[in-house]
Amino acid sequence: MRGRKAGSGDGERATIAAALERARREDGLSQDALARTLGSSQANISKLLRGRHTPRPELEAAIRSYLGGRHKGAALPSEAWTRRLLAACERSQAFRDVVDAALLLVDENEYPDRT
């Protein structure tokens, strides 16, 4: 049985699409990587992200699990995000200086007795 087509549940479909696209971008995942994470195909994920497809129950459960699990470890960035940050720091000394300054501010705010 294929996923449901456009027409029913447009609001819910748009909500799922927006949340999934935001999470995908924040986690630095390609559509293909997201599809592998969710146990689906890139083509199916593309349709979901464009709001043109409603996921089958098993994929919807995987999406909800993925979205819900992201907040449990919110204090820790994803590996993809960390790799992108490090690569950007390697490419640009100015960017690295900004990151270092931001980390100093974080330390000052979290550990005021250290300054």
Short mmCIF file of the C-alpha atoms (twelve columns), coordinates in Angstrom:
data_MODEL
# 
_entry.id   MODEL 
# 
loop_
_atom_site.group_PDB 
_atom_site.id 
_atom_site.type_symbol 
_atom_site.label_atom_id 
_atom_site.label_alt_id 
_atom_site.label_comp_id 
_atom_site.label_asym_id 
_atom_site.label_seq_id 
_atom_site.Cartn_x 
_atom_site.Cartn_y 
_atom_site.Cartn_z 
_atom_site.pdbx_PDB_model_num 
ATOM 1   C CA . MET A 1   0.000  0.000  0.000  1 
ATOM 2   C CA . ARG A 2   1.370  3.393  -0.972 1 
ATOM 3   C CA . GLY A 3   1.257  6.549  1.161  1 
ATOM 4   C CA . ARG A 4   -1.795 8.737  0.951  1 
ATOM 5   C CA . LYS A 5   -1.858 11.405 -1.744 1 
ATOM 6   C CA . ALA A 6   -2.496 15.112 -1.445 1 
ATOM 7   C CA . GLY A 7   -6.024 16.140 -0.532 1 
ATOM 8   C CA . SER A 8   -6.606 14.749 2.934  1 
ATOM 9   C CA . GLY A 9   -4.822 16.193 5.948  1 
ATOM 10  C CA . ASP A 10  -3.099 19.059 4.137  1 
ATOM 11  C CA . GLY A 11  -2.481 20.940 7.404  1 
ATOM 12  C CA . GLU A 12  -0.956 17.956 9.158  1 
ATOM 13  C CA . ARG A 13  1.125  17.123 6.080  1 
ATOM 14  C CA . ALA A 14  2.472  20.701 5.977  1 
ATOM 15  C CA . THR A 15  3.282  20.616 9.691  1 
ATOM 16  C CA . ILE A 16  5.195  17.350 9.370  1 
ATOM 17  C CA . ALA A 17  7.003  18.629 6.267  1 
ATOM 18  C CA . ALA A 18  8.063  21.876 7.942  1 
ATOM 19  C CA . ALA A 19  9.270  20.183 11.130 1 
ATOM 20  C CA . LEU A 20  11.160 17.503 9.218  1 
ATOM 21  C CA . GLU A 21  12.801 19.990 6.843  1 
ATOM 22  C CA . ARG A 22  13.869 22.219 9.749  1 
ATOM 23  C CA . ALA A 23  15.335 19.247 11.633 1 
ATOM 24  C CA . ARG A 24  17.093 17.965 8.515  1 
ATOM 25  C CA . ARG A 25  18.768 21.311 7.926  1 
ATOM 26  C CA . GLU A 26  19.688 21.812 11.590 1 
ATOM 27  C CA . ASP A 27  21.241 18.350 11.692 1 
ATOM 28  C CA . GLY A 28  23.123 18.973 8.455  1 
ATOM 29  C CA . LEU A 29  21.585 15.972 6.715  1 
ATOM 30  C CA . SER A 30  20.996 15.504 3.018  1 
ATOM 31  C CA . GLN A 31  17.641 14.121 1.951  1 
ATOM 32  C CA . ASP A 32  19.378 10.813 1.255  1 
ATOM 33  C CA . ALA A 33  20.918 10.690 4.747  1 
ATOM 34  C CA . LEU A 34  17.565 11.556 6.311  1 
ATOM 35  C CA . ALA A 35  15.915 8.823  4.242  1 
ATOM 36  C CA . ARG A 36  18.440 6.256  5.506  1 
ATOM 37  C CA . THR A 37  17.883 7.448  9.080  1 
ATOM 38  C CA . LEU A 38  14.127 7.002  8.694  1 
ATOM 39  C CA . GLY A 39  14.294 3.753  6.713  1 
ATOM 40  C CA . SER A 40  12.807 5.273  3.565  1 
ATOM 41  C CA . SER A 41  13.887 6.364  0.086  1 
ATOM 42  C CA . GLN A 42  15.199 9.776  -0.917 1 
ATOM 43  C CA . ALA A 43  12.359 10.144 -3.425 1 
ATOM 44  C CA . ASN A 44  9.763  9.498  -0.724 1 
ATOM 45  C CA . ILE A 45  11.433 11.966 1.667  1 
ATOM 46  C CA . SER A 46  11.536 14.580 -1.103 1 
ATOM 47  C CA . LYS A 47  7.775  14.215 -1.609 1 
ATOM 48  C CA . LEU A 48  7.195  14.449 2.153  1 
ATOM 49  C CA . LEU A 49  9.330  17.585 2.481  1 
ATOM 50  C CA . ARG A 50  7.428  19.245 -0.364 1 
ATOM 51  C CA . GLY A 51  4.130  18.393 1.335  1 
ATOM 52  C CA . ARG A 52  3.027  16.224 -1.581 1 
ATOM 53  C CA . HIS A 53  2.813  12.958 0.322  1 
ATOM 54  C CA . THR A 54  1.508  11.744 3.680  1 
ATOM 55  C CA . PRO A 55  3.699  9.067  5.279  1 
ATOM 56  C CA . ARG A 56  2.478  5.577  5.981  1 
ATOM 57  C CA . PRO A 57  2.017  4.814  9.698  1 
ATOM 58  C CA . GLU A 58  5.423  3.115  10.110 1 
ATOM 59  C CA . LEU A 59  7.258  6.028  8.475  1 
ATOM 60  C CA . GLU A 60  5.206  8.534  10.457 1 
ATOM 61  C CA . ALA A 61  6.270  6.721  13.649 1 
ATOM 62  C CA . ALA A 62  9.921  6.880  12.551 1 
ATOM 63  C CA . ILE A 63  9.569  10.613 11.833 1 
ATOM 64  C CA . ARG A 64  7.987  11.290 15.216 1 
ATOM 65  C CA . SER A 65  10.718 9.268  16.936 1 
ATOM 66  C CA . TYR A 66  13.428 11.164 15.037 1 
ATOM 67  C CA . LEU A 67  11.917 14.564 15.794 1 
ATOM 68  C CA . GLY A 68  11.259 13.698 19.442 1 
ATOM 69  C CA . GLY A 69  14.710 12.227 19.993 1 
ATOM 70  C CA . ARG A 70  16.437 15.347 18.752 1 
ATOM 71  C CA . HIS A 71  15.368 17.318 21.833 1 
ATOM 72  C CA . LYS A 72  16.532 14.789 24.408 1 
ATOM 73  C CA . GLY A 73  20.157 15.531 23.574 1 
ATOM 74  C CA . ALA A 74  19.655 19.167 22.705 1 
ATOM 75  C CA . ALA A 75  22.729 20.211 24.675 1 
ATOM 76  C CA . LEU A 76  24.957 18.192 22.342 1 
ATOM 77  C CA . PRO A 77  25.312 19.170 18.685 1 
ATOM 78  C CA . SER A 78  25.023 16.502 16.022 1 
ATOM 79  C CA . GLU A 79  28.159 15.048 14.462 1 
ATOM 80  C CA . ALA A 80  27.249 16.614 11.135 1 
ATOM 81  C CA . TRP A 81  26.915 20.054 12.740 1 
ATOM 82  C CA . THR A 82  30.248 19.650 14.516 1 
ATOM 83  C CA . ARG A 83  31.989 18.599 11.273 1 
ATOM 84  C CA . ARG A 84  30.548 21.604 9.441  1 
ATOM 85  C CA . LEU A 85  31.643 23.966 12.216 1 
ATOM 86  C CA . LEU A 86  35.184 22.586 12.286 1 
ATOM 87  C CA . ALA A 87  35.468 22.757 8.497  1 
ATOM 88  C CA . ALA A 88  34.314 26.378 8.534  1 
ATOM 89  C CA . CYS A 89  36.881 27.196 11.227 1 
ATOM 90  C CA . GLU A 90  39.613 25.608 9.112  1 
ATOM 91  C CA . ARG A 91  38.601 27.618 6.027  1 
ATOM 92  C CA . SER A 92  38.376 31.000 7.706  1 
ATOM 93  C CA . GLN A 93  40.488 32.442 10.498 1 
ATOM 94  C CA . ALA A 94  37.945 35.266 10.884 1 
ATOM 95  C CA . PHE A 95  35.157 32.734 11.431 1 
ATOM 96  C CA . ARG A 96  37.320 30.858 13.960 1 
ATOM 97  C CA . ASP A 97  37.946 34.140 15.817 1 
ATOM 98  C CA . VAL A 98  34.172 34.752 16.003 1 
ATOM 99  C CA . VAL A 99  33.581 31.220 17.327 1 
ATOM 100 C CA . ASP A 100 36.351 31.653 19.906 1 
ATOM 101 C CA . ALA A 101 34.858 34.980 21.027 1 
ATOM 102 C CA . ALA A 102 31.414 33.392 21.318 1 
ATOM 103 C CA . LEU A 103 32.827 30.550 23.420 1 
ATOM 104 C CA . LEU A 104 34.520 33.076 25.718 1 
ATOM 105 C CA . LEU A 105 31.154 34.802 26.208 1 
ATOM 106 C CA . VAL A 106 29.494 31.469 26.974 1 
ATOM 107 C CA . ASP A 107 32.179 30.687 29.542 1 
ATOM 108 C CA . GLU A 108 31.805 34.124 31.127 1 
ATOM 109 C CA . ASN A 109 28.047 33.658 31.437 1 
ATOM 110 C CA . GLU A 110 28.084 30.052 32.598 1 
ATOM 111 C CA . TYR A 111 31.135 30.302 34.847 1 
ATOM 112 C CA . PRO A 112 31.351 33.916 36.103 1 
ATOM 113 C CA . ASP A 113 33.831 32.963 38.847 1 
ATOM 114 C CA . ARG A 114 36.449 31.950 36.230 1 
ATOM 115 C CA . THR A 115 36.820 35.436 34.770 1 
# 
